[in-house]
Amino acid sequence: MVTLISLLTFMAFYLLYGTSKKMASIGELGIGKWTGEHKKIAQAASLALMIFSLGLSCFLWGLGSGTFTFFILLMTVASLVILLAPLRLLNYPFLGVLFIGSILFETILF
């Protein structure tokens, strides 16, 4: 469940990052061009994903802890996206290994 919340938060922030005017269109994940052409739809989808992720977080940890955890996760994901996207390190193999490792650690530890 934590991995799902992290993935939804990453997707939501990456969509918002793609609609930014200051972002150089990298298109590493294949949605850079689409977000540039459909900014309103991408922003609405991003907002919906963030609200859904916040709702899942509040459902899992409670209202106060879930909100706090969501914002910490959002700050972490945002920092990673802003640092790694210009370096072209956010690609499918890297994200696949990251999230498969996260799922494995989540199932083994919890």
Salt bridges, closest charged atoms under 4 A:
GLU28 OE1 - ARG88 NH1 3.83
